Amino acid sequence: IFLTLPFEPWRVFAVSAFGAIGIAVLMLSALIRTVRAFGDIKRPSCTDIRTILRARRDDGQTAKRVLIVSTLPPFTRNLVWAAGHAGMRCDVVTDSAHASWSKLAHVDRIIRVPIERVAACDSTLLAEVFAQLPKGYSAVLAPGDTRCTRLIHCMTAPLPSGIVLFPQPDANAFERLYDKGTFAAALAELGLPHPRTHVVRSIGELDACALSYPAIAKPVNSEGSFGFPLLETREDLGKQIEAMGLSADTPVLVQSHITGDDIDMSLLADRGRIVAWTIQQRLSDESMRFVERPDVFDACARLVAATDYHGVMHVDLRIDSRDDVLYFIEANPRFWGSLCYSTWADVNFLSLGMKLALGEEFRVPVRAITGVYPYLAVTR
């Protein structure tokens, strides 16, 4: 028909118009098939998650509740994720609620508190928090960071009926392990390997320190060793600790640097006995490798048994590249920043600690895990 048209322009127009119509029909058909395909996919929603939790409760699997107290954003996020991973409802006491986790379906309440009062260990703050909870409220109280752990220790009033404390070391044990100076002294007393370490309160005390160089200087109450430079000489060390504001009230820990690979152990202990653990090494691509190292486990088990430790703890160690000797570097007697990796590897320290607090049984010890797990910047 097109070829019989008398004029060339009309033939071109007709071919173009019918071609465009054909392409449009094909695209519309493909779009309809795509929409129908996606319409068949089951998307989880807030209602779905609540239905799952209700079904667990009806089947006798209690959808427990945790009251998280945390003012360090990564720690708060990791604990909220861990609660969701275990199918638990959670309420969060924090200084800031503007975060992605606050929109998750299993987060019911967010109670704002001034961080200044948390840092000052205001003994009345938690009582004010408890007063905002409904009658008959029941949960496990889990402090997430150092400030909130100390806030729990400073609490004078007893916990309300229905609220159970997550496994915790007592205040003396916590401070002994948290302070890098007293932790090094405890290691020396227990005969556990650690770098040469001294706590100095004046420049003159450096002369009596038997250190090998390079060395590192850091406050005794700092968290982590990141950002502290390696110091090659006694003169460099002196300049560094002066710049840190050394005084009798603010001592500085100086320590010989051990060259080697970092390896960490995360654990949950029940009165001096490790009942769950993971041993990890961070990779360059932000993935985490979990390994099975009996020497690391045995060293940490000695520390836990000797201190009768109770609760969660993350221990930093290093393997000397010269002779493969294992050294303790520091301990964090609380939850830790890389908790999410263990959660994704299905060792949920929050859930296991709650079982311990509530006297519930779980398989002891939890098996060691191995494998590489990437960082998953997602929420449920």
N, C-alpha and C positions, 0 to 999 in steps of 0.2 A: 504493500500500500504506500509505504514511504517513497519507494522509487518511482511510483507513478505520479507523484505530485508534480505539478507543472513548473514550479519555481524552486531553485536550489535553496534559498534561505528558509523556505517552509519545511523542506526535508530535514535540514539541520536542526531546526527548532523542534520538530516532532520527535526526532531521535533523542535529543537531549532531554525533553520532557518525560518521555516514557522511561528512559534510563534512570532518571532521578526518582521517579515513582517506584521503580523496581527496587532500587537500593533502599529507599525509605521503608518499603514493605519488609525487606529482609532484616533491617536493623530493628524494626518494631517487633518482629517475630522473635529475634534473639533476646531482646529486652524482656519480653513476656516470659520466655523460658527461664531466664536468669532470676527474675523476681519470684517465679513459682518455686525454683530450686531453693532459694534462700528462705522462702516462706516455710519450707519443710524443716528447717534447722531449729532445734530446740535451744533457745537462749536462756541461760540461768538468770533469774531476776531476784530482787529482794524477796518477793513472795516465795520463789522456789527455795531459797536458802532457809527461810523461816519454816517452810513445810518440812525440809530435811531435819531441822532441829526438833520440830514437833514430833516427827516420826521416831527420832532417836529416843525422845523422852517417853513416848508411848510404848516403845519396845523395851523399856527398862534401861536404856543407855542414857544416863542423865546428861542433859545439855547444861553442863556446869557454867558458873559465872566467875569471872576473874575481875577484880578491881585493881587496875594497873595504876601505879603512882610513878610518874616519870617526867623529868623536865629536860631530858636530852633527846632531841628529835629523832635521831636514828634508832636509839634504844626504844623509844615509844613506838615507832613504826614497826620495828621487828617484833615486839611483844604483841601488838595488835594483829600482825600477820600470823604469829604463832597461835593466837587464840582462834582465829578464823580457820587455820589449818586443822585444828583439833575439834572444830565444830562447837566452839564455846561462845557464849555471849560475853561481852565485856563492857565495862565502864572505865573511863580514863580520867584520872586526876592529873592535870598538867597546867603549865603556865601559858600554853599556846595551843589553840585548837584549829588553827588555819593550816591544815595539811590534808593530803589526799586520803589518809586512813580514816579521817573523821566522817567520811561519806560511806564507809563500808556498812553492809547490811547488818553485821553482827555487833556493831558499836551502838549501844543504847543511850548512854549518858556521857557527857563531857563536863567535868567540873573544873572550872578555872580557879587557880590559886596563884598568888603573887610569888614569883621566884625568890624575892628577897626574904620572905618568911620561911621558905623551904631551906634556903642557904643558911639562915640563922637558926635552924632547928627549932622553930617555934613549937613548943610542946602542946599548944592548944589548937594548932591548925587542923590536925586530923580529926579532932573532936568536932570541929565546925563542919568538916566534910561529911562525917558520919551523920550529922544532924540533917543533912540535905537528902539522905537516902530514905526510901519508903519504909514503912513499918513492915517488919518481917523479912527485911533484906538479908540475903544469904550469898556469900562470895568468899573467894580466897584473895587475900590482900597481898599483892606482889609488887615490891619496890623495884624499879628498873635501873636506877643509876646510883652513883655514890651519894649524892645529896639526899636522895629519897630514902636510901638505906639508913643513913644517919638520922633522918627525920623519924623513922620507925623506932630507932634506938632511943631517941629523946622523948618519945611519947610516954606520958605519965599515967594517963587514964587507961584502964583495961579496954580491950577490944569489945565492941558490942556483941551480944549474942547473935550467932549466925555468921560472923566474920572470923575466918581462920587465917593465920599468918602463913605465908609461903615459907618453906624452910630457910632459916637464916642463921649465920654464925652470931654469937653474942658480940656485944660492942667491943670487948677487949680483943677477941680473936680477929674481928674485922679490921681494927686499926693496926694490929700487929702485922697482918699480911698486906694491908693496903700501903702502909708507909714503907718506902723502899729501904730506908735505913734499918728499921726493925725487922723487915723481911730478910735482909742480908744477914743480920745477926742471928735470926732463927735458923737460916740455912747452915751457918757456921756451927751453931750449937747442935744441929741434927746431923752434921757431917755430910750434907748434900752439896754437890758441886755448884759453884757459882764463881763469877769473875772476882778478881781482887777489888774490894769495895771499901770505901771509907766515907764517913760523914764528917764534913768539916764546917766549922762555924767562924773561922778566921783564916786569912791567907797564911799566917804563920804555921797553921796545922798541916799545910801541904807538905812541908819538909819532912814530916814524920810518916807520910803515906808511901807505902811500898807499891808503886804502880808501874806497870809496863805501858808503853805508848805504842799506838795512839790510845787516848782515853776519852771519856765522855763525862760531862757534868750536867746534872739535872736536879730540879727540886725534889725533895724526898716525897712530896705529895702530888707529883705530876702524874698524868695519865698517858701512857704510851711514851715511846722514845723517839717519835718522829719530830724532826725539826731541830734536834740538838746536834751541832757539828762535831766531827771527829777532831780532836786536839792532838797535835803531833809532839808538842814539847811541854815542859813544866811551865815555861813562860806563857804559852798560849792558854794553858789551863788556868793560870792565875788571872789572866785578863778576862777570861770567860766568866769565872765565878764572881769576880768583882762586878762585871756588867749585870749579873743576875741579882745583885742586891744582897750579897752575903752578909749575914749578921747572926748573932746568937739566937735570935728568934726565928730566923729563916735559914736554917742550915741547908747545905747543898751536898748531894751525893756525888762523889767522884768514883769512876769505875773504869778499869781496864777494858778496852774494847776487844771482843772476841770476833774474829773474822770467820764467817761461816753462814750456814743456811738456818733461817728461822723455822721453828716448828712449835706449834701450840697445841695444848690439850684443854678441851672444854669438858667439864664434869659436873655431875650431881652426886653429892655424898650424903650418906645417912649415918650421922654420928661416927665419923672416922672411917667409913667404908664406901668406896666408890660403887655406885649402882648404875650409872649411865655415863657414857663418855664418847667423845669424838677426838681424833688427832688429825690436825690439818696443816697444810702448807699452802700459802697463797701463791698463785701463779701470776705471770706478768700481764696476762689478759684479764685480770680481775676474777678469774675462775678460782675455785678452791679445790685442792686435791686432798681427799681424805685417805689416810694411810693406816696401816696396822704396824705399830712399833712397840713391842713388848718392853723395851728399855725405857721408853717415855712413860708408858703406863706404870711400870714398877717404881720409877722415880717419883711420880706424882702420888702414887698410892702410899709411899713412905711419908710424904709430906702431909697428906690427908690424915693418915693414921696417927702420926705423931702430934698433930694439932687437934685431933678429934673434931675435924671440920664437919660442918653441917650446912648444906645448901649448895648453890651453884657457884662455880669458880672457873676462871679462864687463866691458864698458866702459860706465860711466854718462856720458851726455851730456845737455845741455839746449839747447833752441832758444829763444833770446831773443825774448820776445813783442814787443819794440820794433822789431827789425829782422831777425828770422829768422836771426841769426848763430848758428852752432853752437859750443858750448863743451864742452870736456872737464871733467868733474867729478871722477871717480876711476876707478881700475881695480882689478879683483879678479883676480889671476893664478892662478886656480883655478876649480873648479866653483862654481856660484851657486845661490841659493835658488829661482829660477824655472825651473830646468832642465827640470822636468816638462812645461812648455808646449811647449818645442821638441821634446821626445820625442814628445808627442802629435801634433805637427805633422809627425812623421816625419823630423825631423833629429836623429838619435840621436848626440849628441856622444860618449857613452861608447863606443858601438860603432865609430864612425868613428875615434876616437883609438886604439882597440885595433888596428884595421886598420893604422893608421899605425905603431904600435909594432912590429907583427909583419911589416911590410914588404909587406903585402897591397895590392893595387890597389883603388881605388874611384874613381868618376867625380869628377874634379877640374876646376873647383870644383863643389861641391854647389850646385844651383840655389837662388836666393833664393825664399822662400815668402811668400805674403800670405794674409790672412784673419783671422777672429776665432775664438779658441779659449777655451771656458769652462774653469773649474777643475773637474777630475773627481776628487773625493775617493773613489776606488775603487782596488781592487787587482785583479790578475789572478788 
